[in-house]
């Protein structure tokens, strides 16, 4: 991965991280188009810049995120992240295989898009409009939905957790905010695990040039995500998920055609 490739991937990540269209799928689809091949460093890069993008939420919602008077907020995040930690630990080999299967990811994109076409009508009777009213059992259930995005790469972590929140009677905006907050401990754990794996098994990639590329990508993903998350919250409150559903279906079909024609591998 060279500098230009890292910048392109970081921009893609920043734009798509908070949208229910799967940033992972977009990075995996973009890689072969710009000549990036899967390597231990590229895998780590993709995870770390996801964390960088997600940290933009801490900037936007810093008053909420650092309100230590309400400790229950942090307990709910811990409760909600537990399923993903367990799932990631036991499904590591499966996840690694699924992330290299573009046909599978494209299929999940299409299936997830179909679901998004009907989500707004499925969960219309929301009663929870404040994070304080989210119970611990509801937080855990939302965390279980997050596991679906691990099992099915391309589903979208934000889509899975937002739908999980709406299934628990959260409004769209509250479900989205809780999804964003939950991403912080989730990706912190994923980034730490990825870095540790590389340190143990591929220490040779931890060189100065790669750290420069990683730092540049993280900064770009962070600032692009700042703009994207503000757009998404505003759009979601007014229009819902339907347009994202159609987009996912169209992109998934295009990728399947490109794969069938051998234009990407």
N, C-alpha and C positions, 0 to 999 in steps of 0.2 A: 504494500500500500504506500503510494507516494502522497505528497502534501495535497495536491489537487484532488485526488481521490478521497482523501480523508475529509476535505472541506465539503465535497458533494454529499458524502454519507452523513456528515454532521448536520447539514442543512435539511436533508430528508428526515433525519431523526427529530430535529427540533420542530419541524412542521407537523409531523404525524404522531408524536408521542402522546398527546392528550386527546387526539381525535380517535373515535372508535373504529379506526381503519387499520390498526396494527402497524406500529412503527417497525417491529421486527420483520414482518412480511415485506415492507417497503425497502428496508435495507437489504434483505436477502434477494429481492428482485432487482435492485439497483446494482448490486455487486457485479454480476456477470455482464451487465450492460456497459460498465465502465472499466472492466478488466481486472476486478478485484477477485482473488481466489481465497477460499477458506484456509486460514492458518491460525495457529493458537493466538497470535497477536491480534488478528482481525476479530476473532471471536471475543477476546477481552475488550478490544476497542469498542465494539458494538454495545457491550454491556455497560462499560464505564460512561460512554456519552449518553446513554439512556439515563443514568443516574444524574449526570450534569443537567440534562434537560429537566428532569423531575425536580431538581433543586430550585428551579425557577418558581415553583409553587411556594417554597419556603419564603422566597422574596416577596411574592405577591400577598401571601397570607401570613406574614411574619408575626403580626399581633396575635393571631389565633394560634399559630404553631408554637409560639414561645410564651403562651399564657400558662405559667406553671401553677397558678392558683387552681386550675381545673385539671387535676391530675387524672381524672377519669378519661379524659380525651386520649392520653397516652396509653392508658390501660386498654382502651378499646382498640387502638392500633396494634398493640402487642397481641391481643386476642385474635384480631383479624389476620395478622401475618403468620400465625402459627400453622395453618393448613398449607400455605405455600412453602414454608421451610421444610415441613415434613414431606410434601410432595416432591420438592426439588431434590431432597436427599435420596429418596427411594426410587425416583424415576430418572436419575441422571443419565444413564445409558440410553434410555428411550428418547429423552429430550434431545440429546446430541444427534441421534439418528434422524429424528423428525425435523430438526432445524436444517438439515441438508437436503431434504426432499421437497423441491419446489412444487412438484405436482400436488403433493399433499397440502402444502401451505396454500396454494391457489384454490384448491377445493374447499378448504376451511374458510378462506376469504369469501367465496361465493355463498356457502352455507350461512356464515355469519351475517352476510348482507341480507339474505332472505329474512333472517330473524329480525334484523333492525327495521325492516319494512313494517313490521307489525307491533313492535315494542310499545310505541306510544299508545296504541289502543288496548294493549294487554294490561297495562298498569296505569289506569286512569284515576283510581281512587286513592291518591296519596294523602297521608295524614301526618307525616313527619316532615316538618319544614325547618327544624333546627337540629344541629348535631347533638346537642345535649339530650335529646329525646331518643337517640339511638341506644338500644339496650345492648348488653354484652352478648346475649345470644344472637341478636341481629348482626352485630359486628362479626361474629364468628361465621355466620352463614354467608355474609358478603365475602369473607376471606375464602370460604369454600368455592365460591364462584370464581375467585381469582385463580384457583388451581386449574380450572378449565382452560385458562389461557396458557398454562404451562403444558398441559396435556395436548392441547391443540394449537400449536404455533400458527399464527395468522388470525386467531380469533380476536385478539386485541385484549390486553390486560384491562385497559380503561373501559372497553365495551362490556367485558364480563363483569367487572365490579360495579359498574353503573347499573347494569341490568339487575345484578344481585341486589343492589340497594333499592331499586324501584320495586323489586319483588317483595321487599320488606316494608313497603309503604312509604319510602322516602320520596320526596319530590325530585324531579330531574336535577335541579341545581344542587340540592343537598347531597344526592347520590354522587354527582360528579365531584363535588368538593371532597367528600370522604374518600372517593376513589383516588383523587390526587394525593391526599394525605397518606393514604395506605401505601402508595407507590414509594414513598421515601424510605421507610424501613425495609421494604421488599427489595428495592434495588441497592440499598446499602449492603444488605446481606449478599445479594447476587454478585455485586462488584467485588466485595471482599473475597468471596469464594472463588471467583474467576481469577483474581490476581494471585491468590494463594496457589491455585492449580498451575498457573503459568510459572510461578516462582519455583514450584517443586519439580515440574516436568519439562519446562522449556525456558529455563533461566536465560538462555542465550538471546532471547528476543528483548530482554529488558536492558536495552542500550539507550544512550542519550538521544539519538535521532528518533527512535520510536516514542520516547517520552515527550519529545517536542511535538510530534504528530498527535499524540494522545491529548496533550494539554491544549493544543490548538483546536482540536475537534470538540473537546469538552466546553471550551469557551463559546465557540460558535453555536453548538447545540443549545447551550443555556440561554443565550440572547434570542435566538430564533424562537425557542419555546416560550419565552416571556410574551411574545406577540401572539403566538398560536393559542395559548391557554386563555387569554383574554377574549380572543375572537370566539373560541369554542363555547365558553360559558354564556356569552351574549347570544350567540346563534341558537344554542340548545334551548334556552329559556323561551325563545320566540318561535322556533320552527321544529324542534324535535330531531329525530334520528333518520327520517326517511331518506333524505338526500345522501347520507353516508351509506345507507343500505344499497342504493342504486350504484353508487361509486364502487363499492366493494365488489358487487356482482360484475360490473363492467371490467374492472381491473383483473379480477380473477379469470374471467373468460379470455381476455387478451393475453395474459401470461400463459394460460393453457395452450392457446394457439401458437404462441412463440415457441413454447417447449415442443409442441408436436411438429413444428416446422424445423426444429433444430437450431433456431436462431439464438436461443439462450440455453444453457445447460446447468 
